Amino acid sequence: MKDKQPAGKLGIYIHIPFCRSKCDYCDFYSLPGQEGRMDGYQKALLAHLKEAALSARSFTVDTVYFGGGTPSYYGGKRLKELLAAVRKHYRVEKDAEITFEANPDSADARTLRSLRRAGFNRISLGMQSACPAELEAAGRPHTVEQGDGAVAAARKAKLKNLSLDLIYGLPGQALPRWRKNLAAAGSLCPEHLSCYGLKAEPGTPLYARRETLPGDEVQADMYLEAVNFLEARGWRQYEISNFAKPGRESRHNLKYWTLGEYAGFG
């Protein structure tokens, strides 16, 4: 790989489809309860990363993103092995943004510290709501307390770039409750927030209960509330669903919006 000079920047996305359980709104490809397939999947990912490196010789990698599924549920050991393979086969910049997604129920301080020491420097945590009833209605596998604990664990592990995911338009949700979720997330002082509107997809358990969801007008009000609430508190909107403190925009996600080069695995 050292016989050519870098000619461009490349992002790498690695998909981890495994989850503890499938949320009621999820229509993505995921493999709940399939832990027995993890080792085979890891072997295939490692082989694909090595095989594709030849095509990326003219690039330097400035972002790596582990999405899912639930990468934290996949296990720290496997994630570290994958990142080591990326560094072995690709030119990874010293200050590359390296993100992994996590759910609060699989984000303990010891694992997060191990990942940070291995080079992971950004965590995207699936908080989704600060209301127990909303988490239950959405089939989320964690509690509000676990969400708060996961943020504390990330800070204890010295992860200095934290993103929180929130969903608006959950069953039975009204605007005042959404404001409380925004306030709760803001009180945790994340560097980044992603706020996604819920859509009931055919074939999901939530689709059968779609009459319990707020209407389009209410969702629109919730979206505008997020824009105004977060902007007033220092999180600048830089993309439809994403808000960040200055300099904390997701460099990887921006590649998709600016049509940058990236390679996807898994």
Contacts in CASP RR format, 6 or more apart in sequence:
PFRMAT RR
TARGET T0000
AUTHOR 0000-0000-0000
METHOD contacts of the structure
MODEL  1
MKDKQPAGKLGIYIHIPFCRSKCDYCDFYSLPGQEGRMDGYQKALLAHLK
EAALSARSFTVDTVYFGGGTPSYYGGKRLKELLAAVRKHYRVEKDAEITF
EANPDSADARTLRSLRRAGFNRISLGMQSACPAELEAAGRPHTVEQGDGA
VAAARKAKLKNLSLDLIYGLPGQALPRWRKNLAAAGSLCPEHLSCYGLKA
EPGTPLYARRETLPGDEVQADMYLEAVNFLEARGWRQYEISNFAKPGRES
RHNLKYWTLGEYAGFG
1 53 0 8 1.000
1 57 0 8 1.000
1 89 0 8 1.000
1 90 0 8 1.000
1 91 0 8 1.000
3 57 0 8 1.000
4 57 0 8 1.000
4 58 0 8 1.000
5 58 0 8 1.000
6 58 0 8 1.000
6 59 0 8 1.000
6 60 0 8 1.000
6 91 0 8 1.000
7 58 0 8 1.000
7 59 0 8 1.000
8 58 0 8 1.000
8 59 0 8 1.000
8 60 0 8 1.000
8 261 0 8 1.000
9 59 0 8 1.000
9 60 0 8 1.000
9 61 0 8 1.000
9 62 0 8 1.000
9 260 0 8 1.000
9 261 0 8 1.000
10 56 0 8 1.000
10 59 0 8 1.000
10 60 0 8 1.000
10 61 0 8 1.000
10 62 0 8 1.000
10 90 0 8 1.000
10 261 0 8 1.000
10 262 0 8 1.000
10 263 0 8 1.000
11 61 0 8 1.000
11 62 0 8 1.000
11 63 0 8 1.000
11 64 0 8 1.000
11 65 0 8 1.000
11 252 0 8 1.000
11 255 0 8 1.000
11 260 0 8 1.000
11 261 0 8 1.000
11 262 0 8 1.000
11 263 0 8 1.000
12 61 0 8 1.000
12 63 0 8 1.000
12 64 0 8 1.000
12 65 0 8 1.000
12 86 0 8 1.000
12 90 0 8 1.000
12 262 0 8 1.000
12 263 0 8 1.000
12 264 0 8 1.000
12 265 0 8 1.000
13 65 0 8 1.000
13 67 0 8 1.000
13 252 0 8 1.000
13 262 0 8 1.000
13 263 0 8 1.000
13 264 0 8 1.000
13 265 0 8 1.000
14 45 0 8 1.000
14 64 0 8 1.000
14 65 0 8 1.000
14 66 0 8 1.000
14 67 0 8 1.000
14 82 0 8 1.000
14 86 0 8 1.000
14 264 0 8 1.000
14 265 0 8 1.000
14 266 0 8 1.000
15 67 0 8 1.000
15 68 0 8 1.000
15 69 0 8 1.000
15 264 0 8 1.000
15 265 0 8 1.000
15 266 0 8 1.000
16 66 0 8 1.000
16 67 0 8 1.000
16 68 0 8 1.000
16 69 0 8 1.000
16 70 0 8 1.000
16 71 0 8 1.000
16 73 0 8 1.000
16 74 0 8 1.000
17 29 0 8 1.000
17 30 0 8 1.000
17 31 0 8 1.000
17 41 0 8 1.000
17 68 0 8 1.000
17 69 0 8 1.000
17 266 0 8 1.000
18 30 0 8 1.000
18 31 0 8 1.000
18 32 0 8 1.000
18 33 0 8 1.000
18 34 0 8 1.000
18 35 0 8 1.000
18 37 0 8 1.000
18 38 0 8 1.000
18 41 0 8 1.000
18 69 0 8 1.000
18 70 0 8 1.000
18 73 0 8 1.000
18 74 0 8 1.000
19 30 0 8 1.000
19 31 0 8 1.000
19 32 0 8 1.000
19 33 0 8 1.000
19 68 0 8 1.000
19 69 0 8 1.000
19 70 0 8 1.000
19 73 0 8 1.000
20 32 0 8 1.000
20 33 0 8 1.000
20 70 0 8 1.000
20 73 0 8 1.000
20 103 0 8 1.000
20 105 0 8 1.000
20 106 0 8 1.000
20 141 0 8 1.000
21 32 0 8 1.000
21 33 0 8 1.000
21 139 0 8 1.000
21 141 0 8 1.000
22 30 0 8 1.000
22 32 0 8 1.000
23 138 0 8 1.000
23 139 0 8 1.000
23 140 0 8 1.000
23 141 0 8 1.000
24 137 0 8 1.000
24 138 0 8 1.000
24 139 0 8 1.000
24 204 0 8 1.000
24 205 0 8 1.000
24 206 0 8 1.000
24 209 0 8 1.000
25 138 0 8 1.000
25 167 0 8 1.000
25 198 0 8 1.000
25 199 0 8 1.000
25 200 0 8 1.000
25 201 0 8 1.000
25 204 0 8 1.000
25 206 0 8 1.000
26 204 0 8 1.000
27 201 0 8 1.000
27 203 0 8 1.000
27 204 0 8 1.000
28 68 0 8 1.000
28 69 0 8 1.000
30 68 0 8 1.000
30 69 0 8 1.000
31 37 0 8 1.000
38 74 0 8 1.000
38 78 0 8 1.000
41 266 0 8 1.000
42 78 0 8 1.000
42 81 0 8 1.000
42 82 0 8 1.000
44 266 0 8 1.000
45 82 0 8 1.000
45 265 0 8 1.000
45 266 0 8 1.000
46 81 0 8 1.000
46 82 0 8 1.000
46 85 0 8 1.000
48 265 0 8 1.000
48 266 0 8 1.000
49 82 0 8 1.000
49 85 0 8 1.000
49 86 0 8 1.000
49 89 0 8 1.000
49 265 0 8 1.000
50 85 0 8 1.000
50 89 0 8 1.000
52 263 0 8 1.000
52 265 0 8 1.000
53 89 0 8 1.000
53 90 0 8 1.000
55 263 0 8 1.000
56 90 0 8 1.000
56 263 0 8 1.000
59 90 0 8 1.000
59 91 0 8 1.000
59 261 0 8 1.000
60 91 0 8 1.000
60 92 0 8 1.000
60 93 0 8 1.000
61 86 0 8 1.000
61 90 0 8 1.000
61 91 0 8 1.000
61 92 0 8 1.000
61 93 0 8 1.000
61 96 0 8 1.000
62 93 0 8 1.000
62 95 0 8 1.000
62 96 0 8 1.000
62 97 0 8 1.000
62 251 0 8 1.000
63 96 0 8 1.000
63 97 0 8 1.000
63 98 0 8 1.000
63 99 0 8 1.000
63 251 0 8 1.000
63 252 0 8 1.000
63 255 0 8 1.000
63 262 0 8 1.000
64 83 0 8 1.000
64 86 0 8 1.000
64 92 0 8 1.000
64 96 0 8 1.000
64 97 0 8 1.000
64 98 0 8 1.000
64 99 0 8 1.000
64 252 0 8 1.000
65 98 0 8 1.000
65 99 0 8 1.000
65 100 0 8 1.000
65 252 0 8 1.000
65 253 0 8 1.000
66 79 0 8 1.000
66 82 0 8 1.000
66 99 0 8 1.000
66 100 0 8 1.000
66 101 0 8 1.000
67 99 0 8 1.000
67 100 0 8 1.000
67 101 0 8 1.000
67 124 0 8 1.000
68 101 0 8 1.000
69 101 0 8 1.000
70 101 0 8 1.000
70 102 0 8 1.000
70 103 0 8 1.000
70 106 0 8 1.000
71 79 0 8 1.000
71 100 0 8 1.000
71 101 0 8 1.000
71 102 0 8 1.000
72 100 0 8 1.000
72 101 0 8 1.000
72 102 0 8 1.000
72 103 0 8 1.000
72 106 0 8 1.000
72 107 0 8 1.000
72 111 0 8 1.000
73 103 0 8 1.000
73 106 0 8 1.000
75 106 0 8 1.000
75 111 0 8 1.000
76 111 0 8 1.000
76 114 0 8 1.000
76 115 0 8 1.000
79 100 0 8 1.000
79 115 0 8 1.000
79 118 0 8 1.000
79 120 0 8 1.000
80 114 0 8 1.000
80 115 0 8 1.000
80 118 0 8 1.000
83 98 0 8 1.000
83 118 0 8 1.000
83 119 0 8 1.000
83 120 0 8 1.000
84 118 0 8 1.000
86 92 0 8 1.000
97 121 0 8 1.000
97 122 0 8 1.000
97 161 0 8 1.000
97 250 0 8 1.000
97 251 0 8 1.000
97 252 0 8 1.000
98 119 0 8 1.000
98 120 0 8 1.000
98 121 0 8 1.000
98 122 0 8 1.000
99 120 0 8 1.000
99 121 0 8 1.000
99 122 0 8 1.000
99 123 0 8 1.000
99 124 0 8 1.000
99 163 0 8 1.000
99 250 0 8 1.000
99 252 0 8 1.000
100 115 0 8 1.000
100 120 0 8 1.000
100 122 0 8 1.000
100 123 0 8 1.000
100 124 0 8 1.000
101 123 0 8 1.000
101 124 0 8 1.000
101 125 0 8 1.000
101 126 0 8 1.000
102 112 0 8 1.000
102 123 0 8 1.000
102 124 0 8 1.000
102 125 0 8 1.000
102 126 0 8 1.000
102 150 0 8 1.000
103 125 0 8 1.000
103 126 0 8 1.000
103 141 0 8 1.000
103 142 0 8 1.000
103 150 0 8 1.000
104 125 0 8 1.000
104 126 0 8 1.000
104 127 0 8 1.000
104 142 0 8 1.000
104 143 0 8 1.000
104 146 0 8 1.000
104 147 0 8 1.000
104 149 0 8 1.000
104 150 0 8 1.000
105 141 0 8 1.000
105 142 0 8 1.000
105 146 0 8 1.000
107 123 0 8 1.000
107 125 0 8 1.000
107 150 0 8 1.000
107 153 0 8 1.000
107 154 0 8 1.000
108 153 0 8 1.000
109 152 0 8 1.000
109 153 0 8 1.000
109 156 0 8 1.000
109 157 0 8 1.000
112 123 0 8 1.000
112 153 0 8 1.000
112 154 0 8 1.000
112 156 0 8 1.000
112 157 0 8 1.000
112 159 0 8 1.000
113 156 0 8 1.000
113 157 0 8 1.000
113 158 0 8 1.000
115 157 0 8 1.000
116 157 0 8 1.000
116 158 0 8 1.000
116 159 0 8 1.000
120 159 0 8 1.000
121 159 0 8 1.000
121 160 0 8 1.000
121 161 0 8 1.000
122 159 0 8 1.000
122 161 0 8 1.000
122 162 0 8 1.000
122 163 0 8 1.000
122 250 0 8 1.000
123 154 0 8 1.000
123 159 0 8 1.000
123 161 0 8 1.000
123 162 0 8 1.000
123 163 0 8 1.000
124 163 0 8 1.000
124 164 0 8 1.000
124 165 0 8 1.000
124 192 0 8 1.000
124 194 0 8 1.000
125 147 0 8 1.000
125 150 0 8 1.000
125 151 0 8 1.000
125 154 0 8 1.000
125 162 0 8 1.000
125 163 0 8 1.000
125 164 0 8 1.000
125 165 0 8 1.000
126 164 0 8 1.000
126 165 0 8 1.000
127 147 0 8 1.000
127 151 0 8 1.000
127 164 0 8 1.000
127 165 0 8 1.000
127 166 0 8 1.000
127 185 0 8 1.000
128 134 0 8 1.000
128 135 0 8 1.000
128 138 0 8 1.000
128 140 0 8 1.000
128 165 0 8 1.000
128 166 0 8 1.000
128 167 0 8 1.000
129 135 0 8 1.000
129 138 0 8 1.000
129 140 0 8 1.000
129 144 0 8 1.000
129 166 0 8 1.000
129 167 0 8 1.000
129 170 0 8 1.000
129 181 0 8 1.000
130 144 0 8 1.000
130 180 0 8 1.000
130 181 0 8 1.000
130 184 0 8 1.000
130 185 0 8 1.000
131 144 0 8 1.000
131 173 0 8 1.000
131 177 0 8 1.000
131 180 0 8 1.000
131 181 0 8 1.000
132 143 0 8 1.000
132 144 0 8 1.000
134 170 0 8 1.000
134 171 0 8 1.000
134 172 0 8 1.000
134 173 0 8 1.000
134 177 0 8 1.000
134 181 0 8 1.000
135 142 0 8 1.000
135 143 0 8 1.000
135 144 0 8 1.000
137 170 0 8 1.000
137 171 0 8 1.000
137 172 0 8 1.000
137 212 0 8 1.000
138 167 0 8 1.000
138 170 0 8 1.000
138 171 0 8 1.000
138 206 0 8 1.000
142 150 0 8 1.000
148 188 0 8 1.000
151 162 0 8 1.000
151 164 0 8 1.000
151 188 0 8 1.000
151 190 0 8 1.000
154 162 0 8 1.000
155 162 0 8 1.000
160 191 0 8 1.000
161 191 0 8 1.000
161 192 0 8 1.000
161 248 0 8 1.000
162 188 0 8 1.000
162 190 0 8 1.000
162 191 0 8 1.000
162 192 0 8 1.000
163 190 0 8 1.000
163 191 0 8 1.000
163 192 0 8 1.000
163 193 0 8 1.000
163 194 0 8 1.000
163 250 0 8 1.000
164 185 0 8 1.000
164 188 0 8 1.000
164 190 0 8 1.000
164 192 0 8 1.000
164 193 0 8 1.000
164 194 0 8 1.000
165 193 0 8 1.000
165 194 0 8 1.000
165 196 0 8 1.000
166 181 0 8 1.000
166 182 0 8 1.000
166 185 0 8 1.000
166 193 0 8 1.000
166 194 0 8 1.000
166 195 0 8 1.000
166 196 0 8 1.000
166 226 0 8 1.000
167 195 0 8 1.000
167 196 0 8 1.000
167 197 0 8 1.000
167 198 0 8 1.000
168 178 0 8 1.000
168 181 0 8 1.000
168 195 0 8 1.000
168 196 0 8 1.000
168 197 0 8 1.000
168 198 0 8 1.000
168 219 0 8 1.000
168 222 0 8 1.000
168 223 0 8 1.000
168 226 0 8 1.000
169 178 0 8 1.000
169 197 0 8 1.000
169 198 0 8 1.000
169 213 0 8 1.000
169 214 0 8 1.000
169 215 0 8 1.000
169 218 0 8 1.000
169 219 0 8 1.000
169 222 0 8 1.000
170 198 0 8 1.000
170 213 0 8 1.000
171 206 0 8 1.000
171 209 0 8 1.000
171 212 0 8 1.000
171 213 0 8 1.000
172 212 0 8 1.000
172 213 0 8 1.000
172 214 0 8 1.000
173 214 0 8 1.000
173 222 0 8 1.000
174 214 0 8 1.000
174 218 0 8 1.000
175 218 0 8 1.000
175 221 0 8 1.000
175 222 0 8 1.000
175 225 0 8 1.000
178 222 0 8 1.000
178 225 0 8 1.000
178 226 0 8 1.000
179 225 0 8 1.000
179 229 0 8 1.000
182 195 0 8 1.000
182 225 0 8 1.000
182 226 0 8 1.000
182 229 0 8 1.000
182 230 0 8 1.000
183 229 0 8 1.000
185 193 0 8 1.000
186 193 0 8 1.000
186 233 0 8 1.000
191 244 0 8 1.000
191 245 0 8 1.000
191 248 0 8 1.000
192 235 0 8 1.000
192 242 0 8 1.000
192 243 0 8 1.000
192 244 0 8 1.000
192 245 0 8 1.000
192 248 0 8 1.000
192 249 0 8 1.000
192 250 0 8 1.000
193 230 0 8 1.000
193 235 0 8 1.000
193 242 0 8 1.000
193 243 0 8 1.000
193 244 0 8 1.000
194 241 0 8 1.000
194 242 0 8 1.000
194 243 0 8 1.000
195 223 0 8 1.000
195 226 0 8 1.000
195 230 0 8 1.000
195 241 0 8 1.000
195 242 0 8 1.000
195 243 0 8 1.000
196 241 0 8 1.000
197 219 0 8 1.000
197 222 0 8 1.000
197 223 0 8 1.000
197 241 0 8 1.000
198 206 0 8 1.000
198 213 0 8 1.000
198 219 0 8 1.000
200 206 0 8 1.000
200 207 0 8 1.000
200 209 0 8 1.000
200 210 0 8 1.000
200 213 0 8 1.000
201 207 0 8 1.000
206 213 0 8 1.000
214 222 0 8 1.000
226 243 0 8 1.000
227 237 0 8 1.000
230 237 0 8 1.000
230 243 0 8 1.000
231 237 0 8 1.000
231 243 0 8 1.000
234 245 0 8 1.000
235 243 0 8 1.000
235 244 0 8 1.000
235 245 0 8 1.000
236 243 0 8 1.000
236 244 0 8 1.000
236 245 0 8 1.000
236 246 0 8 1.000
237 243 0 8 1.000
238 244 0 8 1.000
238 249 0 8 1.000
238 254 0 8 1.000
239 249 0 8 1.000
239 253 0 8 1.000
239 254 0 8 1.000
239 257 0 8 1.000
242 249 0 8 1.000
242 250 0 8 1.000
242 253 0 8 1.000
244 250 0 8 1.000
252 262 0 8 1.000
255 261 0 8 1.000
255 262 0 8 1.000
256 262 0 8 1.000
END
